[in-house]
Structures are given as C-alpha cells and as structure tokens.
Amino acid sequence: MRILVVGGSGLIGAHVVDVLRERGHEVTTVARSAQPGVDHLLDMEVASADELRKMLIGHDGVVYAARTDEQRALRKPIHPQFRRDIVEPVVRLFAAAREEGLTRGVVMGSYYTYWDRLHPELRLTERHTYIRCRVEQALEAREAAGPGLPVAVLELPFVFGRAGDRLPNWAPALDGWARSRSPLLAPTGGTAVTSARAVAEVAADALEQGSGEDIPVADENLRWGEMLERIATAAGRPRKARRLPAAVVRTALKLGGGLQALGRKESGVNPSHLADVLLADLFIEPASGRPLDAAIRETFEERPASAATSSPG
C-alpha cells in the first residue's frame, strides 16, 4: 500500500513511517516544518481542500498523527480554537481522502475518549474542552470519510519512546524532576502507558486490516507512583515515591482552575475538574503486556544538553 502520514516528523509519526516501511509499504510524509525525511511541508490548520487532494493522489490510506497541547491556557471561549486545532483539519483531510478514493485511515486520538465511553458520570466532554474536541474529532472524521473509507481511532495514553531527538512533549518536566533531589510525590490512581513503537504497530495493523474501530492502546497499567519510580530509575536517580494526599491534589487543582478563571482563561483539560480524572485508575483492559523498560530508558536516558524535544508535525 501507499500511505500518507501527516505528522510524520513527530515521535509517533516517525515510528509509524518506520513500521510501515519495514512491512513493505510506500510512505509519504507531511509536516509543518522542514526536517530530514519530510516530503511535504503543510500547515494542516490552514491547508485547503485542493492542497490536501493533491497530496493524497495515488495513496491507499492516510494516518493523522499531528497533535495539540491540551494544557495551554487560552482566553475564553476556547472551544473554537480547539476545534480549529483538533477537529477541522481532520475533517478536511478525510473529506479530501474520500474524494480521492482512499480506502483506509487512522487517527491518533486520546484515551480520554475511551474513558468518556466507560464513565459518562464523569461528564468529561462537558467539563474538558480537549476531551470534547477529541470526541468530535473521531465522530466528524468518520462522517467526512463516509462508509467507503473506514477510519480507526487509536486511543492513546502516556506514550514512551524516542525517535532521534524527538521525545514525548511531557517528558522534559518529569525528566528534570526525576534527576533532581526533590522527593517524588504521587497521588493515588494511575494510568495506562504504551510505547511509540507499539502505537506504530497497532496503526499498521489497522491500516492493513482496513479497520474502522476505536482501538484503546496500552502495554501496561501503572500507578502514578510506580511510573515515577521507573522514570527516576531510568534517569539514574532511583528512589521511592511518596503518597500525595487526595485532598492536597483537589485543593491545588481547584486553586489552579480558579486562577485561570480570574484571568478569563481556560486550558483544554480544566484543572477545576481534573482531580476526578487524576485520582482515578485510568487503566485500559486488557493491556498487551509488552515490556516497556526499554522505551522508558530511551525516553529518560542521559543525553547531551543540546538534545531537543519535538512535537509531531
């Protein structure tokens, strides 16, 4: 098959490109900035239908691996901007893909949509604009694609790994903490985790099978304390994590949400309602059981100070 990978210069996109080529598929890459291996430069937020169709000509499938920062605080109302970042580029892409006769697609989504299906009582789409837009992204991408173009949505948790100097965007803050002499403090609860390589293999499987399913991806389910301890060990500063009381977590997050509100700002994941998520077991069952030690080590191993993080293009 011939596959177009949007965000092919990022951590996950780069692994998708590698896995597809290992399996004998032809790959074309798209990104916002010039980097080795990028075939087309295009800002998906402003790309026209004609530009997208020209890129898609001759392809069998497309992978959307670009991302947005759910934590950035914007002036209210934030939903229109998040739709421009998350939803509208995907709708245009898959509408163009349908017109060009593509037969399969994959979107890199979020495990928050998995949790929204499992736990409607948390009111995640009502309370968190980022999660609302992820749900809208999946629904509207499939509507734009139509019945002849199945779109698989990979619901991704924390992703470990490295592609050259490209790392998870959340890694630098935890890296600095893990290497410091500060104590590790972790709330109750935990999260599913996976590796960029595992995500790429699931994406390739979905393309080859022409899947149109929601696919939660997890290799392990870890308590927050266990995850921090493994990161600290990989960073060369092993120590035990201490329990952070739930009341402290709730108070701190509500304070953060209040400060945002005073500034008439809001982030995609609203701190005022984040405690219910952070203190829960955000686990995906069943997890694959694939070992993550190597991916954790390569994310937090010692590296030159000049090494930089990279977002998907």
C-alpha positions as a LaTeX table, in Angstrom:
\begin{tabular}{lrrr}
\hline
Residue & $x$ (\AA) & $y$ (\AA) & $z$ (\AA) \\
\hline
Met1 & 0.00 & 0.00 & 0.00 \\
Arg2 & 0.94 & 3.64 & $-0.34$ \\
Ile3 & 0.27 & 5.59 & 2.87 \\
Leu4 & 0.39 & 9.33 & 3.64 \\
Val5 & 1.48 & 10.10 & 7.23 \\
Val6 & 0.50 & 13.55 & 8.48 \\
Gly7 & 2.79 & 14.47 & 11.37 \\
Gly8 & 5.47 & 12.17 & 10.02 \\
Ser9 & 8.28 & 14.16 & 11.66 \\
Gly10 & 6.96 & 13.66 & 15.20 \\
Leu11 & 7.64 & 10.91 & 17.72 \\
Ile12 & 4.68 & 8.69 & 16.86 \\
Gly13 & 4.58 & 9.60 & 13.19 \\
Ala14 & 8.26 & 8.72 & 12.75 \\
His15 & 7.67 & 5.29 & 14.25 \\
Val16 & 4.62 & 4.77 & 12.02 \\
Val17 & 6.75 & 5.58 & 8.98 \\
Asp18 & 9.43 & 3.10 & 10.10 \\
Val19 & 6.99 & 0.25 & 10.78 \\
Leu20 & 5.10 & 0.73 & 7.52 \\
Arg21 & 8.33 & 0.71 & 5.51 \\
Glu22 & 9.56 & $-2.37$ & 7.37 \\
Arg23 & 6.37 & $-4.11$ & 6.25 \\
Gly24 & 6.99 & $-3.17$ & 2.64 \\
His25 & 4.60 & $-0.25$ & 2.26 \\
Glu26 & 5.41 & 3.00 & 0.47 \\
Val27 & 5.15 & 6.08 & 2.71 \\
Thr28 & 4.83 & 9.81 & 2.05 \\
Thr29 & 5.28 & 12.23 & 4.96 \\
Val30 & 3.76 & 15.61 & 5.73 \\
Ala31 & 4.87 & 18.07 & 8.45 \\
Arg32 & 4.73 & 21.75 & 9.35 \\
Ser33 & 8.50 & 22.26 & 9.37 \\
Ala34 & 11.35 & 21.02 & 7.21 \\
Gln35 & 13.22 & 18.04 & 8.61 \\
Pro36 & 15.09 & 15.12 & 7.05 \\
Gly37 & 12.62 & 12.67 & 5.58 \\
Val38 & 9.71 & 15.11 & 5.25 \\
Asp39 & 8.22 & 15.05 & 1.75 \\
His40 & 5.62 & 17.83 & 2.01 \\
Leu41 & 5.52 & 20.98 & 4.15 \\
Leu42 & 1.98 & 21.95 & 5.07 \\
Asp43 & 0.19 & 23.56 & 8.00 \\
Met44 & $-2.90$ & 21.41 & 8.40 \\
Glu45 & $-4.77$ & 24.14 & 10.25 \\
Val46 & $-4.92$ & 26.30 & 7.10 \\
Ala47 & $-4.49$ & 23.72 & 4.33 \\
Ser48 & $-7.13$ & 23.96 & 1.61 \\
Ala49 & $-9.10$ & 21.05 & 0.19 \\
Asp50 & $-7.21$ & 21.38 & $-3.11$ \\
Glu51 & $-3.82$ & 21.20 & $-1.36$ \\
Leu52 & $-4.90$ & 18.11 & 0.54 \\
Arg53 & $-6.29$ & 16.35 & $-2.51$ \\
Lys54 & $-3.07$ & 16.94 & $-4.46$ \\
Met55 & $-1.05$ & 15.28 & $-1.70$ \\
Leu56 & $-3.46$ & 12.36 & $-1.42$ \\
Ile57 & $-3.50$ & 11.44 & $-5.11$ \\
Gly58 & $-2.31$ & 7.87 & $-5.62$ \\
His59 & $-2.44$ & 6.87 & $-1.95$ \\
Asp60 & $-4.39$ & 3.98 & $-0.45$ \\
Gly61 & $-4.52$ & 5.24 & 3.14 \\
Val62 & $-3.73$ & 8.14 & 5.45 \\
Val63 & $-2.56$ & 8.44 & 9.06 \\
Tyr64 & $-3.20$ & 11.61 & 11.07 \\
Ala65 & $-0.52$ & 11.82 & 13.78 \\
Ala66 & $-0.39$ & 15.56 & 14.47 \\
Arg67 & $-1.19$ & 16.74 & 18.00 \\
Thr68 & $-2.23$ & 19.77 & 20.02 \\
Asp69 & $-1.31$ & 20.93 & 23.51 \\
Glu70 & $-4.29$ & 20.32 & 25.78 \\
Gln71 & $-2.65$ & 22.09 & 28.73 \\
Arg72 & $-2.10$ & 25.51 & 27.19 \\
Ala73 & $-4.29$ & 28.23 & 28.68 \\
Leu74 & $-6.23$ & 30.37 & 26.20 \\
Arg75 & $-8.68$ & 33.21 & 26.60 \\
Lys76 & $-12.29$ & 32.07 & 26.78 \\
Pro77 & $-14.12$ & 30.79 & 24.83 \\
Ile78 & $-11.54$ & 28.15 & 23.94 \\
His79 & $-13.73$ & 25.66 & 22.09 \\
Pro80 & $-13.46$ & 27.42 & 18.68 \\
Gln81 & $-9.64$ & 27.39 & 18.83 \\
Phe82 & $-9.50$ & 23.76 & 19.92 \\
Arg83 & $-11.83$ & 22.81 & 17.08 \\
Arg84 & $-9.52$ & 24.62 & 14.64 \\
Asp85 & $-6.56$ & 22.66 & 16.02 \\
Ile86 & $-8.08$ & 19.22 & 16.57 \\
Val87 & $-11.28$ & 18.73 & 14.61 \\
Glu88 & $-11.38$ & 20.82 & 11.45 \\
Pro89 & $-8.04$ & 19.71 & 9.92 \\
Val90 & $-9.06$ & 16.06 & 10.28 \\
Val91 & $-12.48$ & 16.70 & 8.75 \\
Arg92 & $-10.92$ & 18.41 & 5.74 \\
Leu93 & $-8.30$ & 15.67 & 5.40 \\
Phe94 & $-10.76$ & 12.79 & 5.37 \\
Ala95 & $-13.22$ & 14.59 & 3.13 \\
Ala96 & $-10.38$ & 15.02 & 0.64 \\
Ala97 & $-9.32$ & 11.40 & 1.14 \\
Arg98 & $-12.86$ & 10.26 & 0.34 \\
Glu99 & $-12.86$ & 12.32 & $-2.85$ \\
Glu100 & $-9.55$ & 10.77 & $-3.91$ \\
Gly101 & $-10.81$ & 7.24 & $-3.32$ \\
Leu102 & $-8.64$ & 6.24 & $-0.34$ \\
Thr103 & $-9.81$ & 3.09 & 1.39 \\
Arg104 & $-8.39$ & 3.26 & 4.91 \\
Gly105 & $-7.33$ & 5.74 & 7.58 \\
Val106 & $-6.02$ & 6.07 & 11.12 \\
Val107 & $-6.31$ & 8.96 & 13.59 \\
Met108 & $-4.12$ & 9.20 & 16.68 \\
Gly109 & $-6.60$ & 10.05 & 19.40 \\
Ser110 & $-6.71$ & 10.07 & 23.20 \\
Tyr111 & $-7.63$ & 7.52 & 25.84 \\
Tyr112 & $-9.86$ & 10.17 & 27.38 \\
Thr113 & $-12.45$ & 9.24 & 24.73 \\
Tyr114 & $-12.22$ & 5.64 & 25.94 \\
Trp115 & $-12.85$ & 6.86 & 29.47 \\
Asp116 & $-15.73$ & 9.04 & 28.32 \\
Arg117 & $-17.47$ & 5.94 & 26.94 \\
Leu118 & $-16.81$ & 3.89 & 30.07 \\
His119 & $-17.61$ & 6.56 & 32.65 \\
Pro120 & $-20.25$ & 9.03 & 31.43 \\
Glu121 & $-20.83$ & 10.01 & 35.07 \\
Leu122 & $-17.51$ & 11.91 & 34.99 \\
Arg123 & $-19.03$ & 14.30 & 32.40 \\
Leu124 & $-15.66$ & 14.58 & 30.70 \\
Thr125 & $-16.87$ & 16.18 & 27.47 \\
Glu126 & $-18.88$ & 18.74 & 29.41 \\
Arg127 & $-16.01$ & 19.68 & 31.72 \\
His128 & $-12.96$ & 19.45 & 29.45 \\
Thr129 & $-12.84$ & 21.14 & 26.05 \\
Tyr130 & $-9.94$ & 18.99 & 24.88 \\
Ile131 & $-11.87$ & 15.77 & 25.53 \\
Arg132 & $-14.99$ & 17.19 & 23.89 \\
Cys133 & $-12.96$ & 18.00 & 20.79 \\
Arg134 & $-11.36$ & 14.56 & 20.71 \\
Val135 & $-14.84$ & 13.00 & 20.71 \\
Glu136 & $-15.92$ & 15.42 & 17.97 \\
Gln137 & $-12.74$ & 14.61 & 16.02 \\
Ala138 & $-13.49$ & 10.90 & 15.89 \\
Leu139 & $-17.17$ & 11.36 & 15.03 \\
Glu140 & $-16.70$ & 14.03 & 12.39 \\
Ala141 & $-13.67$ & 12.38 & 10.77 \\
Arg142 & $-15.79$ & 9.28 & 10.14 \\
Glu143 & $-18.70$ & 11.35 & 8.86 \\
Ala144 & $-16.37$ & 13.14 & 6.44 \\
Ala145 & $-14.78$ & 9.87 & 5.30 \\
Gly146 & $-18.08$ & 8.14 & 4.59 \\
Pro147 & $-18.79$ & 4.40 & 4.55 \\
Gly148 & $-16.19$ & 3.54 & 1.91 \\
Leu149 & $-13.28$ & 4.86 & 3.96 \\
Pro150 & $-13.09$ & 3.21 & 7.41 \\
Val151 & $-11.21$ & 5.30 & 9.98 \\
Ala152 & $-9.63$ & 3.63 & 13.00 \\
Val153 & $-9.13$ & 5.87 & 16.04 \\
Leu154 & $-6.22$ & 4.83 & 18.27 \\
Glu155 & $-6.97$ & 5.92 & 21.84 \\
Leu156 & $-3.54$ & 6.66 & 23.28 \\
Pro157 & $-2.39$ & 7.03 & 26.90 \\
Phe158 & 1.09 & 8.18 & 28.01 \\
Val159 & 3.50 & 7.21 & 25.23 \\
Phe160 & 7.17 & 6.48 & 25.97 \\
Gly161 & 9.94 & 6.31 & 23.42 \\
Arg162 & 12.27 & 8.28 & 21.22 \\
Ala163 & 12.80 & 8.91 & 17.53 \\
Gly164 & 16.17 & 10.58 & 17.10 \\
Asp165 & 15.91 & 13.69 & 19.30 \\
Arg166 & 12.11 & 13.58 & 19.28 \\
Leu167 & 10.63 & 12.79 & 22.68 \\
Pro168 & 7.18 & 12.92 & 24.28 \\
Asn169 & 6.23 & 16.55 & 24.92 \\
Trp170 & 5.52 & 15.83 & 28.59 \\
Ala171 & 8.92 & 14.21 & 29.19 \\
Pro172 & 11.15 & 17.25 & 29.92 \\
Ala173 & 9.29 & 18.28 & 33.09 \\
Leu174 & 9.36 & 14.77 & 34.51 \\
Asp175 & 12.96 & 14.34 & 33.41 \\
Gly176 & 14.05 & 17.39 & 35.41 \\
Trp177 & 12.09 & 16.25 & 38.44 \\
Ala178 & 13.43 & 12.70 & 38.24 \\
Arg179 & 17.06 & 13.92 & 38.10 \\
Ser180 & 16.65 & 16.42 & 40.93 \\
Arg181 & 16.99 & 15.82 & 44.67 \\
Ser182 & 13.31 & 16.61 & 45.19 \\
Pro183 & 11.11 & 13.85 & 46.62 \\
Leu184 & 8.81 & 12.01 & 44.26 \\
Leu185 & 5.20 & 12.75 & 45.23 \\
Ala186 & 2.39 & 10.83 & 43.57 \\
Pro187 & $-1.37$ & 10.85 & 44.04 \\
Thr188 & $-3.47$ & 7.74 & 44.25 \\
Gly189 & $-4.65$ & 6.48 & 40.88 \\
Gly190 & $-2.73$ & 5.58 & 37.80 \\
Thr191 & $-2.61$ & 5.44 & 34.04 \\
Ala192 & $-2.25$ & 3.17 & 31.07 \\
Val193 & 1.08 & 3.51 & 29.25 \\
Thr194 & 2.47 & 2.37 & 25.93 \\
Ser195 & 5.43 & 2.93 & 23.61 \\
Ala196 & 5.67 & 4.79 & 20.33 \\
Arg197 & 6.76 & 1.60 & 18.63 \\
Ala198 & 3.70 & $-0.27$ & 19.91 \\
Val199 & 1.42 & 2.52 & 18.70 \\
Ala200 & 3.02 & 2.34 & 15.25 \\
Glu201 & 2.49 & $-1.42$ & 15.06 \\
Val202 & $-1.17$ & $-1.09$ & 16.04 \\
Ala203 & $-1.60$ & 1.66 & 13.43 \\
Ala204 & $-0.03$ & $-0.52$ & 10.73 \\
Asp205 & $-2.28$ & $-3.43$ & 11.71 \\
Ala206 & $-5.35$ & $-1.18$ & 11.49 \\
Leu207 & $-4.36$ & 0.04 & 8.03 \\
Glu208 & $-3.66$ & $-3.46$ & 6.73 \\
Gln209 & $-6.99$ & $-4.72$ & 8.09 \\
Gly210 & $-8.97$ & $-1.69$ & 6.95 \\
Ser211 & $-10.28$ & $-1.26$ & 10.50 \\
Gly212 & $-12.78$ & 1.42 & 11.38 \\
Glu213 & $-12.83$ & 0.71 & 15.12 \\
Asp214 & $-11.97$ & 2.63 & 18.27 \\
Ile215 & $-8.77$ & 0.94 & 19.44 \\
Pro216 & $-7.57$ & 1.61 & 23.01 \\
Val217 & $-3.80$ & 1.03 & 23.18 \\
Ala218 & $-1.96$ & 0.00 & 26.36 \\
Asp219 & 1.06 & $-2.13$ & 27.18 \\
Glu220 & 0.93 & $-1.73$ & 30.97 \\
Asn221 & $-1.27$ & $-0.13$ & 33.63 \\
Leu222 & 0.83 & 1.70 & 36.23 \\
Arg223 & 0.13 & 3.53 & 39.46 \\
Trp224 & 1.42 & 7.10 & 39.26 \\
Gly225 & 3.98 & 6.33 & 41.96 \\
Glu226 & 5.22 & 3.27 & 40.10 \\
Met227 & 5.53 & 5.25 & 36.87 \\
Leu228 & 7.57 & 7.98 & 38.59 \\
Glu229 & 9.82 & 5.42 & 40.25 \\
Arg230 & 10.57 & 3.74 & 36.93 \\
Ile231 & 11.30 & 7.11 & 35.33 \\
Ala232 & 13.64 & 8.06 & 38.19 \\
Thr233 & 15.47 & 4.75 & 37.86 \\
Ala234 & 15.89 & 5.27 & 34.11 \\
Ala235 & 17.21 & 8.78 & 34.79 \\
Gly236 & 19.82 & 7.44 & 37.21 \\
Arg237 & 18.23 & 8.76 & 40.44 \\
Pro238 & 16.23 & 5.79 & 41.80 \\
Arg239 & 14.05 & 6.43 & 44.86 \\
Lys240 & 10.64 & 5.61 & 46.25 \\
Ala241 & 7.60 & 7.76 & 45.55 \\
Arg242 & 5.62 & 9.13 & 48.48 \\
Arg243 & 1.84 & 9.32 & 48.53 \\
Leu244 & 0.36 & 12.75 & 47.86 \\
Pro245 & $-2.95$ & 13.07 & 49.77 \\
Ala246 & $-6.04$ & 13.34 & 47.60 \\
Ala247 & $-7.20$ & 16.44 & 49.50 \\
Val248 & $-3.98$ & 18.23 & 48.58 \\
Val249 & $-4.43$ & 17.31 & 44.92 \\
Arg250 & $-8.02$ & 18.53 & 44.85 \\
Thr251 & $-7.19$ & 21.80 & 46.58 \\
Ala252 & $-4.21$ & 22.57 & 44.34 \\
Leu253 & $-6.13$ & 21.86 & 41.15 \\
Lys254 & $-9.14$ & 23.89 & 42.19 \\
Leu255 & $-6.81$ & 26.77 & 43.01 \\
Gly256 & $-5.23$ & 26.47 & 39.57 \\
Gly257 & $-8.64$ & 26.45 & 37.93 \\
Gly258 & $-9.68$ & 29.49 & 39.95 \\
Leu259 & $-6.60$ & 31.43 & 38.91 \\
Gln260 & $-7.29$ & 30.62 & 35.26 \\
Ala261 & $-10.87$ & 31.79 & 35.65 \\
Leu262 & $-9.73$ & 35.07 & 37.20 \\
Gly263 & $-7.62$ & 35.67 & 34.10 \\
Arg264 & $-10.59$ & 34.74 & 31.89 \\
Lys265 & $-8.58$ & 31.83 & 30.58 \\
Glu266 & $-9.05$ & 28.08 & 30.40 \\
Ser267 & $-6.98$ & 25.08 & 29.32 \\
Gly268 & $-8.21$ & 22.14 & 27.32 \\
Val269 & $-8.17$ & 19.95 & 30.42 \\
Asn270 & $-9.82$ & 22.08 & 33.10 \\
Pro271 & $-7.86$ & 21.98 & 36.39 \\
Ser272 & $-11.03$ & 22.61 & 38.42 \\
His273 & $-12.36$ & 19.20 & 37.36 \\
Leu274 & $-9.11$ & 17.35 & 36.82 \\
Ala275 & $-8.88$ & 15.71 & 40.26 \\
Asp276 & $-11.66$ & 13.24 & 39.44 \\
Val277 & $-9.56$ & 12.08 & 36.49 \\
Leu278 & $-6.11$ & 12.22 & 38.09 \\
Leu279 & $-7.17$ & 10.27 & 41.19 \\
Ala280 & $-8.88$ & 7.52 & 39.16 \\
Asp281 & $-7.35$ & 4.37 & 37.69 \\
Leu282 & $-7.11$ & 5.38 & 34.04 \\
Phe283 & $-6.40$ & 1.82 & 33.03 \\
Ile284 & $-7.11$ & 0.09 & 29.74 \\
Glu285 & $-8.04$ & $-3.57$ & 29.88 \\
Pro286 & $-6.66$ & $-5.76$ & 28.62 \\
Ala287 & $-3.15$ & $-4.34$ & 28.38 \\
Ser288 & $-0.89$ & $-6.09$ & 25.89 \\
Gly289 & 1.79 & $-6.97$ & 28.44 \\
Arg290 & 4.57 & $-5.89$ & 26.09 \\
Pro291 & 7.56 & $-4.79$ & 28.23 \\
Leu292 & 8.13 & $-1.05$ & 28.48 \\
Asp293 & 11.50 & $-0.91$ & 30.22 \\
Ala294 & 13.44 & $-0.21$ & 27.02 \\
Ala295 & 11.05 & 2.58 & 25.95 \\
Ile296 & 11.22 & 4.20 & 29.40 \\
Arg297 & 15.02 & 4.02 & 29.40 \\
Glu298 & 15.38 & 5.58 & 25.97 \\
Thr299 & 12.98 & 8.40 & 26.96 \\
Phe300 & 14.91 & 9.32 & 30.11 \\
Glu301 & 18.44 & 8.12 & 29.47 \\
Glu302 & 21.36 & 10.54 & 29.83 \\
Arg303 & 21.70 & 12.66 & 26.70 \\
Pro304 & 23.61 & 15.74 & 25.56 \\
Ala305 & 22.24 & 19.05 & 26.81 \\
Ser306 & 21.63 & 20.13 & 23.21 \\
Ala307 & 19.05 & 17.37 & 22.61 \\
Ala308 & 15.60 & 18.85 & 22.00 \\
Thr309 & 12.04 & 17.67 & 22.23 \\
Ser310 & 9.86 & 17.58 & 19.17 \\
Ser311 & 6.15 & 17.75 & 18.52 \\
Pro312 & 4.51 & 15.79 & 15.72 \\
Gly313 & 4.42 & 17.90 & 12.57 \\
\hline
\end{tabular}
